[in-house]
């Protein structure tokens, strides 16, 4: 991508009412645009980052047998009334609207009910199970406060996968499989070192649910970490009974604040029974399907990465989700332009994603924008460097700089 083809602009300031660092940086860099509190538009570079996060999650969901679908955002109230969750007193985050005919609709905050209803058309026999549909979709929740940028939105991206199983044992086996898949996701996103499988309240069908919590000073959740076991306990279930169940002593734990970046739940028959999702087993008996739900918020993860990997100059993206691997800067006259254009072409031939700063602006602005954008590597082509047949390579994360020939540069970036 050439910057002269990019319509967005960088800024030295963010909206005065934006207090979250992640949103301030992403807005200043032109990755997102704030529409209103908790609602953001993804601009070209931000959309690339979001799509890379989504694709990492998609690959891991497919690897455990997931089947991607796309459900509707508009919801009819009858299916939600069947489980008691249409009532605002039960689920207080609904956005509701009406058709011209007067029928009341909702904008989906989650999708357990409509997917359970849908699966009645596809699950009749034990031979139809297990199945693991999932989707990436914008959800809508009427949050009372939205001051954490992308980490708490009223409109946000969610990956929600739902498991439909014959037996508790079959469900439990998948639960462990997807736990491992989630940990792989966070490793690939660069967050694995700071992310813990965390024991939380389990509801009616399991002693625990599990959250995935990433340590962060801006976190809203207090957790207690056991470093040796690489697990944590949410404050809501931090008591002697849980400690005994997990075989952990209080003095083995460290208190910390964290951001929830995912969760997994055993649902049992909470939704299948009221909605009539059953299957005929091998012995001819009719049984309710056992369910689970598994969520990751790609937009929340994007906000946390922006918050976590940043310095006083701007964003510092992990290579796996950066909008490009290389930020190519040209400084000088025709010789620098010619060499930079040629290098841009060679990088493209080697499938090295490159953001080419071909603008006619001062070098200082190019360097400042490269740091604000947080691209992992900056390559500088200038008349001065070309006099000795060299290119300057700067690592965004460390600031380390080296002078290389074109062959050395291409080899290192490859």
Secondary structure, 3 states (H helix, E strand, C coil): CEHHHCCCCCCCCCCCCCCCHHHHHHHHCCCEEEEECCEEEECHHHHHHHHHHHHHHHHHHHHCCCEECCCCCEEEHHHHHCCCCCCCCCCCCCEEEECCCCCEEEECCCCHHHHHHHHCCCCCEHHHCCEEEEEEEEEECCCCCCCCHHHCCCEEEEEEEEEEECCHHHHHHHHHHHHHHHHHHHHHCCCHHHEEEEEEECCCCCCEEEEEEEECCCCCEEEEEECCCCEEEEHHHCCHHHHHHHCCCHHHCEEEEEEEEEEEEEEECCCHHHHCCEEECCCCCEEECEEEEEEECHHHHHHHHHHHCEECCEECCCCCCCCCCEEEEEECCHHHHHHHHHHHHHHHHCCCCEEEECCCCCHHHHHHHHHHHCCCEEEEEEHHHHCCCCEEEEECCCCCEEEECHHHHHHHHC
